[in-house]
């Protein structure tokens, strides 16, 4: 099958965001499909140059980052980073020919704001929502630009496993929504054998504004994390957070070790090294994920699981669809979090083995992607 996959590797310029797309690309290649990568910036490219520490409108820097991320996977000549006026990687004519022969165009997370004629050429188009609740609330609140992109997709997927459940507050705007899971390429995320030194995570303190629907507000991580600030003092364990944002002092005052997220996630390799060097993940999600009970699970957490690192997370409704208790341990308040951390610390080897089993049984690209493709094309 010929597949064009659209993402935001260059515009993010960070290894964690790159891996969120690379899991799909590597997984599809491993299944024997032909894959091309598309990143369309619309009228102009706008990305942060982490080397110069400044914003740039020139596409050369983000395009070079795309190339560096894709070449190790054998995709050095199968990508295009484009604006209205420039195309880097493949030429526009060559890419149009790819689209004309493609079976599927997949848009992960962000629909194409500028829809070019060649995007109608593949046999089918799909959208993958990785921000369940926030995406649907934006649509319900009348985001015309988002709706226009998603409406062009014959199939819409979400990683929110509980959308439509009686106690899930997420509106179903933009649907129908099919379910999928964040995949992990087990080949590229083998079990880490060495002992980790700290529970960790990679976070943004606040990425976007709160969303409001039916009079209820759904916040970002800055609204949820403060409930758990005392975990280092209450558990005696070491916690290391790679953080994007300006609230580092808030965490360090409470005993959290904070390292620059932009350094840890500078490349896919440094991001993977950070996760594999951890004891496990301490995952405190966005407030909106917890409040809506949409069943969100992170594309970052599957990397921990594949590495044989357990995930301790505040429950987003994940306990309703994923076996929890070993490998993934959920909590709903600080007291339960303290107990969960103690449980993992006492039985770490069992939790490490269970973590890898969950990655193999639920999140392996070899299992997730064939189901996604079947649902996309049928």
VEXDREN-2710 file (C-alpha; in Angstrom, 1 decimal):
% VEXDREN-2710
k/r/px/py/pz
1/UNK/0.0/0.0/0.0
2/UNK/1.2/3.5/-0.8
3/UNK/0.7/6.0/2.1
4/UNK/1.3/9.7/2.5
5/UNK/1.6/10.6/6.2
6/UNK/1.3/14.3/7.3
7/UNK/2.8/15.5/10.5
8/UNK/4.6/18.4/12.2
9/UNK/8.2/17.2/12.7
10/UNK/9.9/20.3/11.4
11/UNK/7.7/22.9/13.0
12/UNK/8.1/21.3/16.4
13/UNK/11.8/20.7/16.1
14/UNK/11.7/18.4/19.1
15/UNK/12.4/14.7/19.5
16/UNK/9.3/13.8/21.4
17/UNK/7.0/15.3/18.7
18/UNK/9.2/13.6/16.0
19/UNK/8.7/10.2/17.6
20/UNK/5.0/10.6/17.7
21/UNK/5.1/10.6/13.9
22/UNK/8.1/8.3/13.5
23/UNK/6.2/5.5/15.3
24/UNK/3.7/5.4/12.5
25/UNK/6.3/5.8/9.7
26/UNK/8.6/3.1/11.1
27/UNK/5.6/0.8/11.8
28/UNK/4.1/1.2/8.3
29/UNK/7.5/0.5/6.8
30/UNK/7.9/-2.6/8.9
31/UNK/4.6/-3.8/7.6
32/UNK/5.9/-3.6/4.1
33/UNK/4.1/-0.4/3.0
34/UNK/5.5/2.4/0.9
35/UNK/5.5/5.6/2.9
36/UNK/6.1/9.3/2.2
37/UNK/6.2/12.2/4.7
38/UNK/4.3/15.5/4.2
39/UNK/4.6/18.7/6.2
40/UNK/2.6/21.6/4.7
41/UNK/3.0/24.9/6.4
42/UNK/0.5/26.8/4.3
43/UNK/1.5/30.3/3.2
44/UNK/4.7/30.4/5.3
45/UNK/6.9/28.3/7.6
46/UNK/7.1/29.5/11.2
47/UNK/9.4/27.5/13.5
48/UNK/11.7/28.0/16.5
49/UNK/15.4/27.6/15.7
50/UNK/16.7/25.9/18.9
51/UNK/20.3/26.5/17.9
52/UNK/19.9/30.2/17.4
53/UNK/17.1/30.5/20.0
54/UNK/14.9/32.5/17.8
55/UNK/11.8/32.2/15.6
56/UNK/12.4/31.9/11.9
57/UNK/10.2/32.1/8.8
58/UNK/12.9/30.4/6.7
59/UNK/12.0/26.8/5.9
60/UNK/15.6/25.6/5.7
61/UNK/16.1/24.9/9.4
62/UNK/12.9/22.9/10.0
63/UNK/13.4/21.1/6.7
64/UNK/16.9/20.1/7.8
65/UNK/15.4/18.7/11.0
66/UNK/12.9/16.7/9.1
67/UNK/15.7/15.2/6.9
68/UNK/17.8/14.3/10.0
69/UNK/14.8/12.6/11.6
70/UNK/13.8/10.6/8.5
71/UNK/17.1/9.5/7.0
72/UNK/17.8/6.8/9.7
73/UNK/14.6/5.2/8.6
74/UNK/15.4/5.1/5.0
75/UNK/13.1/8.0/4.1
76/UNK/15.8/10.5/3.2
77/UNK/14.3/11.0/-0.3
78/UNK/10.6/10.5/0.6
79/UNK/9.5/13.7/2.2
80/UNK/8.4/17.2/1.4
81/UNK/8.4/20.3/3.6
82/UNK/6.5/23.0/1.8
83/UNK/5.0/26.4/1.9
84/UNK/3.1/28.3/-0.9
85/UNK/6.4/29.4/-2.3
86/UNK/8.9/26.7/-1.6
87/UNK/9.3/23.0/-1.4
88/UNK/12.2/21.2/0.2
89/UNK/13.0/17.5/0.0
90/UNK/10.8/16.4/-2.9
91/UNK/9.7/18.7/-5.7
92/UNK/6.0/19.6/-6.0
93/UNK/5.6/17.8/-9.3
94/UNK/7.2/14.6/-8.0
95/UNK/5.0/14.8/-4.9
96/UNK/1.8/15.3/-7.0
97/UNK/2.7/12.0/-8.8
98/UNK/3.1/10.3/-5.4
99/UNK/-0.3/11.5/-4.3
100/UNK/-1.9/10.4/-7.5
101/UNK/-0.7/6.9/-6.9
102/UNK/-1.4/6.8/-3.2
103/UNK/-4.0/4.7/-1.5
104/UNK/-4.2/6.8/1.7
105/UNK/-3.4/10.2/3.1
106/UNK/-3.1/10.2/6.9
107/UNK/-3.1/13.5/8.9
108/UNK/-2.0/13.1/12.5
109/UNK/-3.2/15.7/14.9
110/UNK/-3.3/18.8/12.6
111/UNK/-5.5/18.9/9.5
112/UNK/-4.0/20.6/6.4
113/UNK/-5.0/24.2/6.8
114/UNK/-4.3/24.9/3.1
115/UNK/-5.9/22.2/1.0
116/UNK/-4.1/21.7/-2.3
117/UNK/-5.6/19.9/-5.2
118/UNK/-3.2/16.9/-5.0
119/UNK/-4.5/16.0/-1.5
120/UNK/-7.7/14.9/-3.1
121/UNK/-5.9/12.4/-5.3
122/UNK/-5.2/9.6/-2.8
123/UNK/-8.0/7.0/-2.7
124/UNK/-8.9/7.8/1.0
125/UNK/-8.1/10.5/3.6
126/UNK/-8.1/10.0/7.4
127/UNK/-7.5/12.3/10.4
128/UNK/-6.1/11.1/13.7
129/UNK/-7.1/13.1/16.8
130/UNK/-4.5/12.8/19.6
131/UNK/-6.0/15.6/21.8
132/UNK/-9.4/14.0/22.7
133/UNK/-11.8/16.5/24.2
134/UNK/-10.0/19.6/23.2
135/UNK/-10.4/18.7/19.5
136/UNK/-14.1/18.0/19.8
137/UNK/-14.8/21.0/21.9
138/UNK/-13.1/23.3/19.4
139/UNK/-15.3/21.8/16.7
140/UNK/-18.4/22.1/18.9
141/UNK/-17.5/25.8/19.5
142/UNK/-17.4/26.6/15.8
143/UNK/-13.7/26.4/14.8
144/UNK/-14.3/26.7/11.1
145/UNK/-10.7/26.2/10.0
146/UNK/-10.3/23.0/12.0
147/UNK/-13.7/21.7/10.8
148/UNK/-12.9/22.4/7.1
149/UNK/-9.8/20.2/7.3
150/UNK/-11.4/17.4/9.1
151/UNK/-14.5/17.4/6.9
152/UNK/-12.3/16.4/4.0
153/UNK/-11.4/13.2/5.7
154/UNK/-13.7/10.2/5.1
155/UNK/-12.5/8.6/8.3
156/UNK/-11.8/10.3/11.7
157/UNK/-9.9/8.5/14.4
158/UNK/-9.3/9.4/18.1
159/UNK/-7.1/8.0/20.8
160/UNK/-9.9/8.9/23.3
161/UNK/-11.0/5.3/24.0
162/UNK/-14.1/6.4/25.9
163/UNK/-15.7/8.9/23.6
164/UNK/-19.4/8.2/23.6
165/UNK/-19.4/6.5/27.0
166/UNK/-22.2/7.6/29.3
167/UNK/-19.9/9.3/31.8
168/UNK/-17.5/10.8/29.2
169/UNK/-18.1/14.6/28.8
170/UNK/-16.5/14.9/25.4
171/UNK/-18.9/16.1/22.7
172/UNK/-19.0/14.0/19.6
173/UNK/-18.7/17.0/17.2
174/UNK/-16.9/16.2/14.0
175/UNK/-17.6/12.5/14.2
176/UNK/-18.3/9.7/13.8
177/UNK/-15.1/8.9/15.7
178/UNK/-13.4/5.6/15.3
179/UNK/-11.0/4.4/18.0
180/UNK/-7.2/3.8/17.6
181/UNK/-4.3/3.6/19.9
182/UNK/-0.9/5.4/19.9
183/UNK/1.5/2.8/18.3
184/UNK/5.1/2.1/19.3
185/UNK/7.7/0.5/17.0
186/UNK/9.1/-2.2/19.3
187/UNK/12.1/-2.6/17.1
188/UNK/13.2/0.9/17.8
189/UNK/12.2/0.8/21.5
190/UNK/13.8/-2.3/22.9
191/UNK/13.8/-3.1/26.6
192/UNK/16.3/-1.1/28.6
193/UNK/18.3/-3.4/30.8
194/UNK/20.1/-0.9/33.0
195/UNK/18.5/0.3/36.3
196/UNK/16.9/3.7/36.1
197/UNK/17.6/6.4/38.7
198/UNK/14.3/8.4/38.9
199/UNK/10.7/8.4/37.9
200/UNK/10.4/10.9/35.1
201/UNK/8.2/12.6/32.4
202/UNK/8.5/15.1/29.6
203/UNK/5.9/17.8/29.9
204/UNK/4.6/21.2/28.9
205/UNK/3.3/23.1/31.9
206/UNK/0.8/25.0/29.7
207/UNK/0.4/24.6/26.0
208/UNK/-2.9/26.2/25.2
209/UNK/-5.8/28.0/26.8
210/UNK/-8.5/26.3/28.7
211/UNK/-11.4/25.0/26.6
212/UNK/-15.0/25.6/27.7
213/UNK/-18.0/23.5/26.7
214/UNK/-21.5/23.5/28.2
215/UNK/-20.3/25.9/30.9
216/UNK/-17.5/23.5/32.0
217/UNK/-13.8/24.5/31.6
218/UNK/-11.2/22.0/30.7
219/UNK/-7.7/23.1/31.7
220/UNK/-4.1/22.3/30.9
221/UNK/-1.4/20.6/33.0
222/UNK/-0.9/23.7/35.1
223/UNK/-4.3/23.2/36.6
224/UNK/-3.8/19.5/37.5
225/UNK/-0.1/19.2/38.5
226/UNK/-0.2/21.3/41.6
227/UNK/-2.3/18.7/43.4
228/UNK/0.8/16.4/43.3
229/UNK/3.6/18.8/44.0
230/UNK/4.4/17.2/47.4
231/UNK/5.0/13.7/46.0
232/UNK/8.8/13.8/46.4
233/UNK/8.6/14.7/50.1
234/UNK/5.8/12.2/50.7
235/UNK/7.5/9.3/49.0
236/UNK/11.2/9.8/49.4
237/UNK/11.6/8.9/45.8
238/UNK/13.5/10.8/43.1
239/UNK/11.5/12.5/40.3
240/UNK/13.0/14.1/37.2
241/UNK/10.8/16.2/34.9
242/UNK/12.0/17.4/31.5
243/UNK/9.9/20.6/31.2
244/UNK/8.9/23.1/28.6
245/UNK/7.6/26.2/30.2
246/UNK/8.4/28.9/32.8
247/UNK/7.2/27.3/36.1
248/UNK/10.4/25.3/36.8
249/UNK/10.9/27.0/40.2
250/UNK/7.5/25.8/41.3
251/UNK/8.6/22.2/41.0
252/UNK/12.1/22.6/42.3
253/UNK/10.8/24.2/45.5
254/UNK/8.9/21.0/46.2
255/UNK/11.8/18.6/45.5
256/UNK/11.4/17.8/41.8
257/UNK/14.5/17.8/39.7
258/UNK/13.7/19.8/36.6
259/UNK/15.8/19.6/33.4
260/UNK/15.2/21.6/30.2
261/UNK/12.7/19.8/28.0
262/UNK/14.2/21.4/24.9
263/UNK/17.5/19.8/25.7
264/UNK/16.2/16.4/26.6
265/UNK/14.0/16.4/23.5
266/UNK/16.5/18.0/21.1
267/UNK/16.6/14.9/18.9
268/UNK/14.8/11.6/18.7
269/UNK/17.9/9.9/20.1
270/UNK/18.2/12.2/23.2
271/UNK/14.5/11.8/23.9
272/UNK/14.7/8.0/23.7
273/UNK/17.8/8.0/25.9
274/UNK/16.0/10.0/28.6
275/UNK/13.1/7.7/28.7
276/UNK/15.1/4.5/28.7
277/UNK/17.3/5.9/31.6
278/UNK/14.2/6.3/33.8
279/UNK/12.7/4.0/36.4
280/UNK/9.2/4.7/35.0
281/UNK/6.9/7.5/34.1
282/UNK/5.0/9.7/36.5
283/UNK/2.2/10.9/34.3
284/UNK/0.0/13.8/35.5
285/UNK/-2.1/14.6/32.4
286/UNK/-3.9/17.8/31.4
287/UNK/-6.8/18.7/33.6
288/UNK/-9.1/18.3/30.6
289/UNK/-8.2/14.7/30.1
290/UNK/-8.9/13.8/33.7
291/UNK/-12.1/15.8/33.9
292/UNK/-13.6/14.6/30.7
293/UNK/-12.7/10.9/31.3
294/UNK/-12.1/10.4/27.6
295/UNK/-9.7/7.5/28.2
296/UNK/-6.6/9.3/26.8
297/UNK/-3.3/7.5/26.9
298/UNK/-0.1/9.2/25.8
299/UNK/2.2/8.5/22.8
300/UNK/5.0/9.2/25.3
301/UNK/3.8/6.6/27.8
302/UNK/3.9/3.8/25.2
303/UNK/7.6/4.6/24.8
304/UNK/8.1/4.0/28.5
305/UNK/6.1/0.7/28.4
306/UNK/8.1/-0.6/25.4
307/UNK/11.3/0.2/27.2
308/UNK/10.2/-1.9/30.2
309/UNK/9.5/1.1/32.3
310/UNK/6.1/1.2/34.2
311/UNK/3.7/4.1/33.9
312/UNK/2.1/5.6/37.0
313/UNK/-0.6/7.9/35.8
314/UNK/-3.6/9.8/37.0
315/UNK/-6.7/8.1/35.7
316/UNK/-8.3/9.6/32.6
317/UNK/-10.7/6.7/32.3
318/UNK/-7.9/4.5/31.0
319/UNK/-8.7/1.9/33.7
320/UNK/-12.0/1.2/31.9
321/UNK/-10.3/-0.2/28.8
322/UNK/-6.7/-1.1/29.7
323/UNK/-5.6/-3.7/32.3
324/UNK/-4.1/-1.7/35.1
325/UNK/-2.3/-2.7/38.3
326/UNK/0.8/-4.1/36.8
327/UNK/2.9/-2.1/34.3
328/UNK/0.4/0.7/34.3
329/UNK/-0.8/1.8/37.8
330/UNK/-3.4/4.5/38.0
331/UNK/-4.3/6.9/40.8
332/UNK/-7.1/9.5/41.3
333/UNK/-5.7/11.6/44.2
334/UNK/-2.4/12.3/46.0
335/UNK/-3.0/9.5/48.5
336/UNK/-3.5/6.9/45.8
337/UNK/-0.4/8.3/44.0
338/UNK/1.8/7.8/47.0
339/UNK/0.5/4.2/47.4
340/UNK/1.0/3.5/43.6
341/UNK/4.6/4.8/43.8
342/UNK/5.3/2.6/46.8
343/UNK/3.8/-0.5/45.0
344/UNK/6.0/0.0/42.0
345/UNK/9.1/0.6/44.0
346/UNK/8.6/-2.6/46.0
347/UNK/7.9/-4.8/43.0
348/UNK/9.8/-3.0/40.3
349/UNK/11.0/-6.0/38.3
350/UNK/7.5/-7.4/38.0
351/UNK/6.2/-4.0/36.8
352/UNK/8.9/-3.7/34.3
353/UNK/8.1/-7.0/32.7
354/UNK/4.4/-6.2/32.8
355/UNK/5.1/-2.8/31.1
356/UNK/6.7/-4.5/28.1
357/UNK/3.9/-7.0/27.9
358/UNK/1.4/-4.2/27.7
359/UNK/3.4/-2.6/24.9
360/UNK/3.5/-5.8/23.0
361/UNK/-0.2/-6.8/23.5
362/UNK/-1.9/-3.4/23.1
363/UNK/0.4/-0.8/21.5
364/UNK/2.7/-2.6/19.2
365/UNK/2.6/-0.9/15.7
366/UNK/2.3/-4.5/14.3
367/UNK/-1.1/-4.7/16.0
368/UNK/-2.3/-1.1/16.0
369/UNK/-1.6/-0.1/12.4
370/UNK/-3.2/-3.0/10.5
371/UNK/-6.5/-2.3/12.4
372/UNK/-6.1/1.4/11.6
373/UNK/-5.6/0.7/7.9
374/UNK/-8.5/-1.7/7.7
375/UNK/-10.9/0.8/9.3
376/UNK/-9.5/3.6/7.2
377/UNK/-10.1/1.9/3.9
378/UNK/-13.3/0.0/4.5
END
